[in-house]
């Protein structure tokens, strides 16, 4: 059963006031916050007017994620307002509009496979917070940028492209481009299920490379799904 916070109307109104304060700072309307949090568009209005008298923990966390604040502060007004970020992953919030995602010093092979030697952060890639919200609903610390090596995913991916990876996705549930670990090699490949056999198809978009079908996934580890591609022009 989902845990629920049940308090008096005065506590809910205090929560509603903090939501209003933060969303106005971000230039968001009540329906926009609700939509991004996966809620009915009238949810925050119902909090504000006192029609809704309890808030589920999961709901509170989703609203806090959209507003980029700490859930405890949002509910109680105590503690730090800004949501804590993971320093050991190199993540940083520049301001309310931008955050940076660490670029790791590893290369995912779009070829025969690249050996993973070191996972040090070598730089940071800035993204608009609104852009990240459109791409994924995961927590920012689950994001990483890595560089593509090889030409087997041409023309979708070029050698040297940077890709943003959602590391919270560790299962292949629909077609997409995934980062795979296979016998200590990091691969970036398109993956989809063969609807007839149920086997996993590991596809290179470049027709010069063959497609593999895998029935036993014991030797594969899904490290994340590619949700954004960036490249230099010239």
Backbone bond lengths (Angstrom), bond angles and torsions (degrees), N, CA, C in turn:
res aa  C-N    CA-C-N  psi(-1)  N-CA   C-N-CA  omega(-1)  CA-C   N-CA-C  phi
1 X - - - 1.463 - - 1.521 108.96 -
2 X 1.326 115.67 136.94 1.450 119.67 179.26 1.511 110.11 -68.15
3 X 1.345 115.12 135.53 1.455 119.99 177.61 1.521 109.41 -70.62
4 X 1.316 117.19 139.38 1.459 121.16 -177.37 1.508 109.81 -126.86
5 X 1.348 115.88 139.54 1.452 121.82 171.37 1.526 107.30 -92.17
6 X 1.306 117.52 117.74 1.462 120.41 178.01 1.520 107.80 -118.54
7 X 1.305 116.12 112.27 1.456 122.05 -178.10 1.521 109.13 -133.31
8 X 1.327 115.59 176.33 1.454 120.85 178.74 1.510 111.93 -73.06
9 X 1.331 115.23 170.22 1.459 120.96 -177.52 1.517 111.12 -60.85
10 X 1.326 118.27 -35.74 1.462 120.19 -177.65 1.514 111.48 -63.36
11 X 1.348 118.14 -38.60 1.462 121.11 178.61 1.514 110.64 -66.58
12 X 1.341 116.79 -41.18 1.451 120.58 179.80 1.524 110.53 -64.74
13 X 1.326 116.41 -39.04 1.457 119.36 178.66 1.520 110.78 -64.13
14 X 1.335 117.71 -36.17 1.457 120.35 176.79 1.522 110.39 -64.67
15 X 1.314 117.19 -41.87 1.459 121.43 175.14 1.527 109.87 -60.49
16 X 1.316 116.86 -44.94 1.461 120.88 -179.39 1.524 111.39 -61.88
17 X 1.322 116.50 -36.92 1.462 119.64 179.37 1.524 111.19 -66.79
18 X 1.340 116.80 -38.35 1.466 119.50 178.44 1.523 110.65 -68.83
19 X 1.327 117.32 -37.47 1.464 120.08 175.50 1.526 110.04 -61.28
20 X 1.338 116.41 -45.52 1.471 120.13 179.93 1.523 111.10 -60.88
21 X 1.341 116.53 -44.84 1.460 120.78 -179.41 1.520 110.89 -58.12
22 X 1.328 116.39 -47.56 1.462 119.89 -175.22 1.526 112.17 -73.05
23 X 1.322 117.82 -41.01 1.468 118.68 -177.99 1.525 110.98 -67.79
24 X 1.343 117.57 -32.79 1.462 119.84 177.04 1.525 110.66 -68.48
25 X 1.332 117.37 -34.32 1.463 120.68 175.02 1.526 110.95 -62.39
26 X 1.328 116.14 -35.92 1.464 121.39 -178.73 1.522 112.73 -88.84
27 X 1.327 116.82 -5.31 1.457 120.34 -179.63 1.517 113.23 71.83
28 X 1.327 117.01 33.01 1.458 121.65 -178.16 1.523 110.35 -108.72
29 X 1.310 115.90 142.61 1.458 120.70 174.88 1.526 109.24 -85.37
30 X 1.329 116.29 165.93 1.461 119.84 177.51 1.532 111.59 -59.19
31 X 1.351 119.27 -47.18 1.472 118.88 178.64 1.528 113.17 -61.51
32 X 1.348 117.94 -34.75 1.466 120.21 179.12 1.522 111.02 -64.04
33 X 1.330 116.89 -44.11 1.460 120.16 178.57 1.524 109.94 -62.51
34 X 1.322 116.54 -43.54 1.464 120.70 -179.50 1.526 111.35 -61.47
35 X 1.331 116.25 -44.76 1.464 120.38 -178.73 1.518 110.94 -62.29
36 X 1.334 117.26 -45.02 1.467 120.80 -179.17 1.525 111.96 -67.16
37 X 1.321 116.27 -26.84 1.465 120.45 179.32 1.526 112.01 -90.01
38 X 1.339 116.86 -0.34 1.456 120.43 179.22 1.518 113.45 74.26
39 X 1.336 116.72 30.92 1.462 121.63 -177.35 1.525 110.62 -113.21
40 X 1.322 115.54 165.21 1.460 120.05 172.19 1.524 109.03 -61.20
41 X 1.328 116.80 144.16 1.460 120.75 -173.58 1.529 113.36 -63.67
42 X 1.319 117.32 -17.69 1.469 120.28 -179.41 1.530 112.40 -97.27
43 X 1.331 117.94 3.91 1.468 120.51 -172.42 1.528 111.75 -59.37
44 X 1.336 117.21 -50.65 1.470 120.00 -177.10 1.524 110.55 -69.06
45 X 1.319 117.00 -35.55 1.465 119.35 176.19 1.527 110.47 -61.04
46 X 1.336 116.16 -39.22 1.458 119.64 178.72 1.526 111.41 -66.40
47 X 1.345 116.94 -34.48 1.463 119.63 173.71 1.525 110.63 -64.72
48 X 1.319 114.94 -45.05 1.466 120.40 -176.28 1.525 112.07 -64.42
49 X 1.315 116.89 -37.45 1.466 120.45 -177.50 1.520 112.89 -87.76
50 X 1.343 116.72 -6.27 1.456 119.63 178.88 1.511 114.47 87.07
51 X 1.335 117.96 3.38 1.465 120.24 178.30 1.525 110.92 -68.36
52 X 1.324 116.32 -33.33 1.469 120.58 177.47 1.517 108.25 -102.07
53 X 1.330 116.13 127.24 1.461 120.83 -171.44 1.524 113.19 -115.38
54 X 1.326 118.10 5.82 1.463 120.82 176.15 1.523 109.19 -147.15
55 X 1.329 115.26 154.11 1.465 121.54 -178.90 1.516 108.38 -133.20
56 X 1.319 116.94 125.99 1.456 120.64 176.87 1.527 110.13 -72.87
57 X 1.324 115.46 149.26 1.460 120.86 -179.11 1.526 111.33 -57.83
58 X 1.335 117.33 -45.84 1.462 120.28 -178.96 1.525 111.29 -61.83
59 X 1.330 116.19 -38.33 1.464 120.41 178.69 1.519 110.87 -65.94
60 X 1.320 116.09 -43.45 1.461 120.62 178.85 1.525 110.75 -59.55
61 X 1.320 116.55 -42.11 1.466 120.35 -179.68 1.524 111.52 -64.92
62 X 1.330 117.02 -38.29 1.462 120.00 179.60 1.528 111.05 -67.05
63 X 1.321 117.21 -41.66 1.468 120.09 177.21 1.523 109.86 -63.51
64 X 1.333 116.76 -42.75 1.466 120.76 179.16 1.522 111.00 -62.94
65 X 1.338 116.82 -37.38 1.470 120.24 178.72 1.521 110.72 -62.79
66 X 1.327 116.66 -45.77 1.461 120.66 -179.77 1.527 110.82 -62.62
67 X 1.330 116.09 -38.67 1.463 120.71 -177.98 1.525 112.71 -86.32
68 X 1.346 116.30 -4.58 1.464 122.00 179.45 1.530 111.59 56.42
69 X 1.327 114.98 48.64 1.461 120.81 176.58 1.520 108.63 -130.94
70 X 1.323 115.47 163.99 1.451 121.01 177.99 1.530 109.52 -73.46
71 X 1.340 118.41 131.17 1.470 120.25 -178.67 1.523 113.16 -57.69
72 X 1.334 117.16 -36.96 1.466 119.80 -179.90 1.523 110.80 -63.63
73 X 1.345 115.98 -43.12 1.469 118.62 177.81 1.521 110.73 -63.60
74 X 1.328 116.17 -41.56 1.456 119.60 -177.46 1.527 110.66 -61.08
75 X 1.321 116.69 -39.12 1.465 119.68 -175.84 1.523 112.78 -83.77
76 X 1.349 116.60 -41.65 1.467 119.56 -172.55 1.519 114.01 -106.30
77 X 1.345 116.95 -20.62 1.453 120.22 -174.01 1.512 112.91 81.68
78 X 1.330 117.31 4.18 1.456 121.84 -178.25 1.525 110.39 -107.38
79 X 1.345 115.32 158.25 1.454 120.71 178.87 1.519 111.73 82.81
80 X 1.333 115.67 -171.65 1.457 121.20 -179.69 1.520 110.05 -74.22
81 X 1.331 115.19 140.52 1.460 119.17 -178.35 1.517 111.88 -75.12
82 X 1.351 117.21 -47.43 1.455 120.22 -176.14 1.514 110.03 -70.29
83 X 1.335 114.85 144.48 1.456 119.90 178.54 1.511 109.25 -67.88
84 X 1.321 116.08 134.57 1.460 120.33 179.53 1.515 110.06 -67.24
85 X 1.343 116.59 143.35 1.458 121.38 177.32 1.508 108.54 -118.80
86 X 1.311 116.29 162.22 1.459 121.93 -173.72 1.516 110.40 -88.41
87 X 1.328 116.19 106.95 1.459 120.16 -177.51 1.515 111.86 -67.99
88 X 1.347 117.09 -32.50 1.455 118.54 -176.87 1.515 111.87 -70.83
89 X 1.329 118.29 -16.81 1.453 121.15 175.98 1.526 111.45 -94.19
90 X 1.313 117.41 -0.56 1.450 120.10 176.59 1.511 113.95 79.41
91 X 1.345 118.13 11.05 1.457 120.60 -177.76 1.515 109.72 -78.84
92 X 1.329 116.19 142.20 1.453 120.22 179.50 1.516 109.91 -146.14
93 X 1.325 115.93 139.40 1.453 121.15 172.76 1.517 107.90 -97.04
94 X 1.341 116.80 119.41 1.453 120.73 -179.06 1.519 109.83 -74.70
95 X 1.319 116.83 -49.83 1.455 123.07 176.08 1.519 106.83 -160.34
96 X 1.333 116.51 -163.89 1.457 119.27 -178.43 1.521 112.63 -68.20
97 X 1.324 117.81 -16.84 1.461 121.04 -173.58 1.520 113.10 -100.99
98 X 1.334 118.09 -28.58 1.456 121.27 -174.63 1.527 111.30 -127.18
99 X 1.332 114.99 150.61 1.454 121.50 165.50 1.521 107.31 -137.08
100 X 1.319 116.70 161.36 1.459 120.35 178.69 1.517 109.33 -115.15
101 X 1.323 115.21 144.06 1.460 122.17 178.93 1.524 107.92 -114.88
102 X 1.333 118.55 135.07 1.462 120.47 -177.69 1.526 112.75 -66.52
103 X 1.330 115.24 138.07 1.464 121.95 171.54 1.524 106.64 -97.73
104 X 1.328 116.49 118.02 1.456 120.53 -176.35 1.524 111.33 -88.22
105 X 1.301 114.70 145.39 1.464 121.95 -177.51 1.528 110.05 -82.29
106 X 1.330 115.20 57.92 1.458 122.33 174.50 1.515 106.94 -138.56
107 X 1.312 116.85 157.41 1.456 121.19 -179.46 1.522 108.91 -124.92
108 X 1.342 115.67 129.75 1.460 121.21 176.65 1.519 107.88 -92.23
109 X 1.305 116.29 125.15 1.448 120.01 -172.53 1.518 112.36 -80.80
110 X 1.336 115.05 128.48 1.457 121.56 167.49 1.519 106.27 -103.22
111 X 1.309 115.31 47.32 1.455 122.93 -178.50 1.507 107.97 -152.21
112 X 1.307 116.99 -131.19 1.456 120.12 -176.54 1.517 112.95 -78.61
113 X 1.331 117.87 -16.25 1.457 119.84 -179.42 1.509 111.32 127.47
114 X 1.311 116.86 138.44 1.458 121.59 -179.07 1.515 109.32 -117.30
115 X 1.305 116.43 131.26 1.454 121.58 -179.38 1.518 109.83 -73.69
116 X 1.326 116.20 133.61 1.454 121.27 178.30 1.522 108.49 -84.73
117 X 1.323 115.63 114.86 1.460 119.93 -178.96 1.519 112.38 -105.11
118 X 1.320 117.19 -43.00 1.455 120.30 -173.77 1.513 108.86 -148.30
119 X 1.316 116.60 144.96 1.455 121.15 -178.64 1.525 109.80 -121.92
120 X 1.324 116.41 53.85 1.456 120.89 179.54 1.522 109.77 -91.39
121 X 1.318 115.91 146.09 1.457 120.70 175.97 1.520 108.16 -76.76
122 X 1.343 116.23 123.47 1.457 119.72 -178.16 1.521 112.90 -105.16
123 X 1.321 117.89 -20.34 1.463 121.49 -179.70 1.521 107.88 -166.54
124 X 1.334 115.77 -175.96 1.459 120.98 178.21 1.521 109.62 -133.96
125 X 1.321 115.67 143.85 1.458 122.78 179.17 1.526 108.47 -110.70
126 X 1.341 118.13 119.73 1.470 119.13 178.80 1.527 111.79 -78.91
127 X 1.316 115.88 142.96 1.458 123.35 174.93 1.526 108.53 -135.71
128 X 1.313 115.73 147.94 1.456 119.44 170.42 1.528 108.90 -71.80
129 X 1.323 116.08 139.52 1.455 120.55 179.20 1.524 110.41 -58.69
130 X 1.329 117.19 -40.82 1.461 120.13 179.63 1.527 111.36 -63.97
131 X 1.345 117.10 -34.47 1.461 120.08 177.68 1.524 110.60 -64.90
132 X 1.330 116.81 -43.89 1.458 120.44 178.27 1.524 110.38 -62.28
133 X 1.330 116.76 -40.69 1.463 120.25 179.19 1.523 111.68 -60.90
134 X 1.342 116.54 -34.03 1.468 119.70 178.93 1.526 111.68 -73.90
135 X 1.333 116.83 -30.22 1.459 120.91 -175.42 1.521 113.28 -82.38
136 X 1.327 116.97 -37.37 1.459 120.06 -172.76 1.515 110.01 -158.36
137 X 1.321 114.86 158.21 1.460 120.68 175.69 1.525 111.13 -106.51
138 X 1.329 116.93 10.07 1.449 119.95 -179.24 1.521 111.31 -73.73
139 X 1.317 116.70 166.83 1.454 121.32 175.63 1.529 109.33 -71.69
140 X 1.329 118.00 146.30 1.471 120.27 -178.14 1.521 113.95 -56.34
141 X 1.340 117.79 -33.48 1.461 118.95 -177.81 1.526 112.89 -69.22
142 X 1.339 117.74 -9.53 1.465 121.19 176.10 1.522 112.48 -85.96
143 X 1.323 117.77 0.51 1.459 121.53 -176.33 1.520 111.37 -98.25
144 X 1.321 115.62 147.37 1.461 121.76 176.20 1.518 108.64 -152.05
145 X 1.319 116.01 150.72 1.466 121.88 174.62 1.520 107.93 -112.77
146 X 1.333 116.39 131.01 1.458 121.41 174.72 1.524 108.69 -132.60
147 X 1.319 116.03 166.63 1.463 122.20 -174.81 1.523 110.47 -104.95
148 X 1.331 115.38 139.70 1.461 121.93 179.66 1.526 109.71 -86.29
149 X 1.323 115.98 139.42 1.460 121.85 177.74 1.523 109.44 -125.81
150 X 1.344 117.32 130.43 1.459 120.49 177.59 1.516 112.96 104.54
151 X 1.351 115.48 179.75 1.463 120.19 -172.65 1.520 114.09 -125.49
152 X 1.329 118.50 11.28 1.466 118.50 -175.20 1.523 112.44 -71.63
153 X 1.344 117.90 -17.16 1.464 120.44 178.51 1.528 111.96 -102.00
154 X 1.324 117.35 11.15 1.463 122.24 175.19 1.525 108.71 -61.30
155 X 1.315 123.37 135.86 1.445 126.72 9.40 1.521 112.27 -98.56
156 X 1.316 117.77 2.03 1.461 119.81 179.81 1.522 111.03 -63.59
157 X 1.329 115.72 -48.07 1.459 121.89 179.39 1.515 109.52 -122.25
158 X 1.333 115.93 138.33 1.458 121.85 177.79 1.521 109.84 -106.53
159 X 1.309 115.79 154.92 1.459 120.68 174.07 1.528 109.17 -58.27
160 X 1.327 117.02 126.39 1.456 121.21 -179.38 1.514 114.80 95.21
161 X 1.339 118.18 -6.39 1.467 120.21 176.31 1.523 110.23 -63.27
162 X 1.321 115.59 147.12 1.456 120.99 168.71 1.523 108.65 -97.14
163 X 1.324 116.55 137.63 1.461 120.51 178.24 1.522 109.02 -124.67
164 X 1.332 114.89 140.39 1.460 121.28 175.71 1.522 107.94 -91.85
165 X 1.326 115.90 127.20 1.459 121.87 -173.31 1.526 109.77 -115.34
166 X 1.326 115.40 129.36 1.465 121.62 172.79 1.523 107.25 -90.76
167 X 1.330 116.24 103.77 1.459 121.20 -174.12 1.525 113.14 -81.01
168 X 1.331 117.05 -2.69 1.463 118.82 176.00 1.524 111.36 -77.88
169 X 1.341 117.14 -14.56 1.464 121.68 179.97 1.523 108.24 -93.05
170 X 1.309 116.60 106.08 1.465 121.31 -176.21 1.526 112.03 -120.13
171 X 1.328 116.23 14.21 1.460 121.82 174.46 1.519 108.59 -135.38
172 X 1.318 116.35 147.77 1.460 120.82 178.78 1.521 107.60 -93.09
173 X 1.325 115.56 102.12 1.459 120.33 -177.54 1.526 111.48 -107.08
174 X 1.324 117.32 -15.29 1.459 120.78 176.19 1.524 108.57 -155.11
175 X 1.328 115.61 165.31 1.457 119.64 -178.48 1.526 110.75 -61.06
176 X 1.317 114.79 141.83 1.453 120.14 178.27 1.512 109.93 174.89
177 X 1.319 115.87 -179.19 1.462 121.57 177.09 1.520 107.70 -99.30
178 X 1.323 115.77 125.37 1.456 121.66 -173.44 1.528 110.60 -123.73
179 X 1.323 114.61 156.34 1.459 121.71 171.03 1.524 106.86 -98.05
180 X 1.325 115.55 122.04 1.460 121.75 -176.45 1.519 110.37 -117.81
181 X 1.314 115.74 144.66 1.456 121.16 170.49 1.521 107.71 -107.20
182 X 1.333 116.35 123.88 1.458 121.42 179.10 1.519 108.53 -135.44
183 X 1.335 115.51 110.29 1.466 121.75 179.43 1.531 111.56 49.78
184 X 1.334 115.81 51.89 1.464 124.75 177.04 1.525 113.22 68.47
185 X 1.320 117.54 12.69 1.454 121.47 174.24 1.520 109.30 -109.03
186 X 1.323 115.28 138.58 1.455 121.75 -179.19 1.522 108.23 -99.19
187 X 1.326 116.77 122.73 1.460 122.29 -176.96 1.521 110.11 -121.33
188 X 1.326 116.06 145.51 1.462 120.68 169.95 1.523 106.76 -117.50
189 X 1.329 116.14 116.26 1.461 121.45 -173.72 1.525 110.19 -143.80
190 X 1.325 114.22 155.34 1.458 119.22 170.77 1.528 108.12 -80.48
191 X 1.322 116.36 133.96 1.459 120.62 -178.13 1.521 110.19 -126.09
192 X 1.323 115.43 139.21 1.452 120.80 173.24 1.517 108.68 -155.98
193 X 1.318 115.86 161.97 1.451 120.97 -179.68 1.527 110.60 -91.03
194 X 1.327 115.68 139.67 1.454 121.23 170.69 1.526 107.09 -76.70
195 X 1.326 116.74 114.40 1.460 119.96 -172.88 1.526 112.05 -67.07
196 X 1.325 117.69 -19.42 1.461 120.50 -179.47 1.522 112.04 -86.59
197 X 1.333 116.71 -41.88 1.467 120.21 -174.83 1.526 113.25 -104.26
198 X 1.337 117.35 -19.06 1.456 120.46 -176.21 1.510 113.39 80.98
199 X 1.333 117.02 -1.94 1.467 120.94 -179.62 1.525 110.25 -71.76
200 X 1.317 115.34 153.83 1.455 121.12 176.32 1.521 109.25 -84.50
201 X 1.327 116.28 125.86 1.459 121.58 177.77 1.522 108.88 -97.62
202 X 1.327 116.35 121.63 1.461 122.85 177.83 1.521 106.74 -102.63
203 X 1.328 115.54 109.08 1.460 121.81 -165.63 1.518 110.87 -112.56
204 X 1.321 115.73 135.02 1.461 122.51 168.78 1.522 107.37 -100.11
205 X 1.344 117.30 124.55 1.462 119.87 -177.74 1.524 112.22 -64.92
206 X 1.319 117.05 -24.87 1.462 121.67 175.64 1.533 108.34 -74.57
207 X 1.349 118.49 117.52 1.473 120.48 -176.06 1.524 114.10 -64.51
208 X 1.329 117.53 -11.25 1.465 119.86 177.85 1.527 111.63 -72.17
209 X 1.328 116.73 -13.59 1.464 121.15 -179.65 1.520 109.40 -108.92
210 X 1.312 116.57 146.27 1.460 121.17 -176.42 1.525 111.09 -83.38
211 X 1.325 115.13 158.34 1.459 122.90 174.93 1.521 109.14 -95.35
212 X 1.332 115.96 138.43 1.457 121.11 179.22 1.524 109.49 -110.39
213 X 1.318 115.34 144.68 1.458 120.95 172.45 1.520 108.54 -113.41
214 X 1.323 115.25 130.95 1.460 121.02 -175.51 1.522 108.87 -123.30
215 X 1.325 116.20 126.88 1.463 121.03 176.42 1.523 112.06 -97.09
216 X 1.316 115.91 -34.02 1.461 121.18 -179.52 1.522 109.12 -103.82
217 X 1.326 116.37 114.65 1.462 120.86 -176.35 1.526 112.70 -95.16
218 X 1.331 117.02 11.36 1.462 119.69 -176.48 1.524 112.48 -60.50
219 X 1.333 116.95 -31.08 1.465 120.21 -177.43 1.528 112.93 -89.75
220 X 1.339 116.49 -0.69 1.455 120.59 -178.56 1.522 110.34 -112.06
221 X 1.316 115.04 143.95 1.458 120.80 172.63 1.519 108.21 -128.87
222 X 1.324 116.80 126.41 1.462 121.18 177.95 1.523 107.91 -85.69
223 X 1.335 116.28 117.68 1.463 121.24 -176.62 1.523 112.95 -97.19
224 X 1.327 117.06 -13.37 1.456 118.82 179.53 1.516 111.38 160.61
225 X 1.321 114.62 172.92 1.466 121.84 -179.90 1.519 109.43 -117.32
226 X 1.329 116.44 136.54 1.462 121.58 178.40 1.529 108.59 -74.85
227 X 1.340 116.37 125.88 1.465 120.20 -178.01 1.529 112.52 -120.31
228 X 1.345 117.16 -3.78 1.470 120.70 -179.40 1.517 108.47 -159.74
229 X 1.331 115.86 144.90 1.463 121.90 179.25 1.520 108.73 -125.71
230 X 1.323 116.91 135.22 1.461 121.43 176.15 1.515 110.26 -132.24
231 X 1.343 115.91 139.69 1.466 118.90 178.84 1.515 110.23 -146.69
232 X 1.312 114.27 157.64 1.460 120.94 175.57 1.521 109.51 -82.66
233 X 1.317 116.54 147.23 1.461 122.13 177.54 1.516 108.58 -105.43
234 X 1.318 115.62 129.61 1.455 118.46 178.38 1.502 112.35 132.72
